[in-house]
Amino acid sequence: MRRLLLSIPMALAWMALSAHLSVEAFAVGFILGFAVLTLLGSELERVTWRRLPDQIAALLAYTLILCRDIWLSGLDVAKKVIQPQMPLRPGIIAVPTQDPQASDTIAALSAHAITITPGELVVDFDGGEVLYVHCLDARTSLQGAASAQARRLRLLRRILG
């Protein structure tokens, strides 16, 4: 019953994201939402109502920071590519996950956040300890990698519990 009720806001979100306001779009979103919640299984049981406001606030902060990072990195990559001399210093940097006990979900989401940022791509993952990231400008990326990773992990822990 809980999955059926939680599928309703997921269906509404699907309609908003797909920009189709129809019964068919709601049905597709509802079925997809129910499927995702079923696949999560016992993970769904960890939701507690008193922690939900903090989790939503952390999710909002994480989303805004990620969007800002994607936007600024996209502008930086575009600026470098447009310049005739293309000032690129590619390389691979090691970014510690800073939490060997982190769940696979948190590590995967952190790697995803790095990968969708223009100019950076996670190329390898050493257990739960180190992410190897290919960067278009390794020196610049290395300067802020540890602090950005710490912020990402802190927010992801708040979101996922």
C-alpha positions in Angstrom: 0.0 0.0 0.0 2.9 2.4 0.9 4.4 1.8 -2.6 1.1 2.6 -4.3 0.8 5.9 -2.4 4.4 6.9 -3.0 4.0 6.2 -6.7 1.5 9.0 -7.0 3.9 11.9 -6.4 6.4 10.1 -8.6 3.8 10.0 -11.4 3.2 13.7 -11.0 6.9 14.4 -11.1 7.1 12.2 -14.3 4.3 14.3 -15.8 6.1 17.6 -15.0 9.5 16.3 -16.3 8.1 14.9 -19.5 5.8 18.0 -20.1 2.9 15.7 -20.9 -0.2 16.4 -18.8 -2.4 13.4 -19.7 -3.8 10.3 -18.2 -1.3 8.2 -20.2 1.7 10.1 -18.9 0.4 9.7 -15.3 0.0 6.0 -15.9 3.5 5.6 -17.3 4.9 7.6 -14.3 2.9 5.6 -11.9 4.1 2.3 -13.3 7.7 3.5 -13.4 7.5 4.8 -9.9 6.0 1.6 -8.6 8.7 -0.4 -10.4 11.4 1.7 -8.8 9.9 1.5 -5.4 9.6 -2.3 -5.8 13.2 -2.6 -6.8 14.3 -0.6 -3.8 12.6 -3.1 -1.6 13.7 -2.9 2.0 15.5 0.5 1.3 12.0 2.0 1.3 11.5 1.0 5.0 14.4 3.4 6.1 12.2 6.5 5.4 11.3 8.1 8.7 9.0 11.1 8.8 10.9 13.1 11.4 14.1 12.9 9.2 12.2 13.6 5.9 12.5 17.5 6.1 16.3 17.3 6.5 16.5 14.8 3.7 14.5 17.0 1.4 16.6 20.0 2.3 19.8 18.1 1.6 18.4 16.9 -1.7 17.5 20.4 -2.7 21.0 21.7 -1.7 22.6 18.8 -3.5 20.6 19.4 -6.7 21.3 23.1 -6.6 25.0 22.6 -6.1 25.2 20.0 -8.8 23.4 22.3 -11.3 25.7 25.1 -10.4 28.8 22.9 -10.9 27.5 21.6 -14.2 26.7 25.1 -15.4 30.1 26.6 -14.4 32.1 23.6 -15.7 30.2 23.8 -19.0 31.1 27.5 -19.4 34.7 26.7 -18.5 35.0 23.9 -21.0 33.3 26.0 -23.7 35.7 28.9 -23.0 38.7 26.6 -23.3 37.5 24.9 -26.5 36.7 28.2 -28.2 40.2 29.7 -27.5 42.6 29.0 -30.4 45.4 27.7 -28.2 43.0 25.4 -26.2 44.7 25.7 -22.8 44.0 22.1 -21.8 46.2 20.1 -19.3 44.5 16.7 -19.3 45.3 14.1 -16.7 43.9 11.7 -14.2 43.5 12.6 -10.6 42.8 10.4 -7.6 39.8 11.6 -5.5 39.5 9.8 -2.2 36.0 8.9 -1.2 37.0 9.8 2.4 34.7 7.1 3.7 35.7 3.5 3.2 32.5 2.5 4.9 30.3 4.4 2.4 27.6 2.4 0.8 27.9 1.4 -2.9 24.9 3.7 -3.5 26.6 6.8 -2.1 29.8 6.0 -4.0 27.9 5.5 -7.2 26.0 8.7 -6.9 29.2 10.6 -6.1 30.9 9.1 -9.2 27.8 10.0 -11.2 27.9 13.6 -10.0 31.5 13.9 -11.1 30.9 12.3 -14.5 28.0 14.5 -15.5 30.1 17.6 -14.8 31.6 18.7 -18.1 35.4 18.2 -18.3 35.5 15.4 -15.8 34.9 11.6 -16.1 35.3 8.9 -13.6 37.4 6.2 -15.3 38.0 3.8 -12.4 36.8 3.1 -8.9 39.1 1.4 -6.4 36.8 -0.3 -4.0 35.3 2.2 -1.6 38.4 4.3 -1.3 39.4 6.2 -4.5 37.8 7.5 -7.6 40.1 8.0 -10.6 38.9 11.0 -12.6 40.1 12.1 -16.0 40.0 15.9 -16.2 40.5 18.3 -19.1 42.5 20.5 -16.7 44.0 18.3 -14.0 45.7 21.1 -12.0 42.5 23.1 -11.6 40.4 20.0 -10.9 42.8 18.8 -8.3 42.6 22.0 -6.3 38.9 21.7 -5.5 38.4 17.9 -5.8 38.8 17.0 -2.1 36.5 19.7 -0.8 33.8 19.1 -3.5 33.9 15.4 -2.7 33.6 16.0 1.0 30.6 18.3 0.4 29.0 15.7 -2.0 29.4 12.9 0.5 28.1 14.9 3.4 24.9 15.8 1.5 24.4 12.3 0.1 24.7 10.8 3.6 22.0 13.3 4.8 19.8 12.4 1.9 20.2 8.6 2.1 20.6 8.3 5.8 
